[in-house]
Amino acid sequence: MSNVIWVDEKDNILGEVTREKAHQDGLLHRISVIYLINEKGEILVNLRAKDAHLDHSSAGHVDVGESYLEAAKRELSEELGVSGVDLLEIGSAAAIDIYNNFKSNHIMKIFVSRAKPVNINHEEVTNVFWQNPNETLKDMVLNTNKYAGGFKSSIKVILDYLNKSNK
């Protein structure tokens, strides 16, 4: 298992720990989040293979020695087969997910790109679909348990970006 970057609430590096230790002890660590958007302003939603939660288009841990952008490009390629596209950083957020035996405590940089999935890695992603982000947010309020915590934290960032870019 690879090491991740342990940080404080201001994203200052405190050290490096295994991903397992970060999750067992609830240590704050970095992830990159990517939203793919289409010409209709819809976002690509990911049905995660590991727990059947709905999630942002792609995401993953920032490994030691890697930048947020490098991790975003790697994860997008690994999960959806997308590479060679421009990624724009649009904001950041933090999220905590509590599962049976661990606590994911993440600080995230959020990126956006106009792209379509090329090759879905079904070990990580069961399915993907395009959805209006406003409808996604409405459904999150009604059915909060079917969404990953990071998605619930980052949805407002993509909505703000889309609202500003449409004006």
C-alpha positions in Angstrom: 0.0 0.0 0.0 1.4 3.4 -0.9 2.0 6.3 1.4 -0.2 9.4 1.5 0.5 13.0 2.5 -0.7 13.7 6.0 -1.7 17.4 6.3 -3.3 19.9 8.7 -6.6 21.8 8.0 -4.6 24.4 6.0 -3.0 21.7 3.9 0.4 22.1 5.5 2.4 18.9 5.3 2.8 17.1 8.6 4.4 13.9 7.2 3.7 10.8 5.3 1.8 7.7 6.5 0.4 4.6 4.9 -3.1 4.9 3.5 -4.2 2.2 5.9 -2.9 4.2 8.9 -4.5 7.4 7.6 -7.9 5.7 7.4 -7.6 3.8 10.7 -6.6 6.9 12.6 -8.8 9.4 10.7 -5.7 11.5 9.7 -6.4 14.3 7.2 -4.8 13.6 3.9 -4.9 14.7 0.3 -7.1 13.6 -2.6 -7.7 14.9 -6.1 -11.2 15.1 -7.4 -12.1 15.4 -11.1 -15.5 16.4 -12.6 -16.0 15.7 -16.3 -18.6 18.0 -17.8 -20.3 17.8 -21.2 -21.7 20.4 -23.6 -25.1 20.4 -21.7 -23.4 21.3 -18.4 -24.0 17.8 -17.0 -21.5 16.1 -14.8 -20.3 12.5 -15.1 -21.4 10.6 -12.0 -19.5 7.5 -11.0 -21.0 4.4 -9.3 -18.1 3.1 -7.2 -17.4 -0.6 -7.4 -16.1 -0.9 -3.8 -19.3 0.3 -2.0 -22.0 1.2 -4.6 -21.9 4.9 -3.6 -22.4 7.5 -6.2 -19.4 9.8 -6.5 -17.7 12.5 -8.6 -16.4 11.5 -12.0 -13.0 10.4 -10.7 -10.9 10.8 -7.6 -8.0 9.4 -5.7 -5.3 9.8 -3.2 -2.3 12.1 -3.8 0.7 9.9 -3.3 4.0 11.1 -1.7 6.0 13.0 -4.3 3.0 13.8 -6.4 1.1 17.0 -6.9 -2.7 17.3 -6.8 -2.6 17.8 -10.6 -0.4 14.8 -11.2 -2.7 12.7 -9.0 -5.8 14.0 -10.9 -4.3 13.1 -14.3 -3.3 9.6 -13.0 -6.7 8.8 -11.5 -8.6 10.0 -14.5 -6.5 7.8 -16.7 -6.7 4.8 -14.4 -10.4 5.0 -13.7 -11.9 6.3 -17.0 -9.2 6.0 -19.6 -9.0 9.7 -20.1 -5.6 11.3 -20.8 -4.2 14.3 -22.6 -6.9 16.6 -21.5 -6.6 20.0 -19.8 -7.6 20.0 -16.2 -8.6 23.3 -14.5 -8.4 23.6 -10.7 -11.7 25.2 -9.6 -11.6 24.9 -5.8 -11.1 22.8 -2.7 -13.1 21.1 0.0 -12.8 18.7 2.9 -14.8 15.6 3.7 -15.1 12.8 6.2 -16.6 9.4 5.4 -17.1 7.0 8.2 -17.3 3.3 7.3 -17.4 0.1 9.4 -13.7 -0.1 10.2 -12.2 3.2 9.1 -12.6 6.9 8.8 -11.6 8.7 5.6 -10.6 12.3 6.4 -9.8 14.1 3.1 -8.8 17.5 1.9 -9.3 17.8 -1.8 -8.4 20.0 -4.7 -11.2 19.9 -7.4 -10.5 19.9 -11.1 -12.8 20.1 -14.1 -12.5 19.0 -17.7 -14.7 18.7 -20.8 -14.1 15.1 -21.7 -15.9 11.8 -22.0 -14.9 8.5 -20.5 -12.9 6.3 -22.8 -12.3 3.0 -21.0 -14.0 2.4 -17.6 -11.9 0.4 -15.1 -14.6 -1.9 -13.7 -12.5 -2.8 -10.7 -13.0 0.7 -9.5 -16.1 2.0 -11.3 -19.2 -0.1 -11.9 -21.0 2.4 -14.1 -21.1 6.1 -15.1 -23.9 8.4 -16.3 -24.4 12.0 -17.1 -26.6 14.1 -14.8 -27.7 17.6 -14.3 -25.7 18.7 -11.2 -28.7 20.6 -9.7 -30.7 17.4 -9.9 -27.8 15.6 -8.3 -27.8 18.0 -5.4 -31.6 17.7 -4.9 -31.3 13.9 -4.8 -28.4 14.2 -2.3 -30.7 16.0 0.1 -33.3 13.3 -0.2 -31.1 10.2 -0.5 -27.9 11.3 1.3 -26.8 7.7 2.1 -26.3 6.7 -1.5 -23.6 9.4 -2.1 -20.0 9.4 -1.0 -19.1 12.1 1.5 -16.5 13.7 -0.8 -19.1 14.1 -3.5 -21.5 15.7 -1.1 -18.7 18.1 -0.1 -17.5 19.0 -3.6 -20.8 19.3 -5.5 -21.2 22.9 -4.5 -17.8 23.8 -5.9 -18.7 22.4 -9.3 -22.1 24.1 -9.2 -20.5 27.4 -8.4 -18.1 26.9 -11.3 -20.8 26.0 -13.7 -23.0 29.0 -12.6 -20.2 31.4 -13.0 -19.1 30.0 -16.4 -22.6 30.3 -17.8 -22.9 34.0 -17.1 
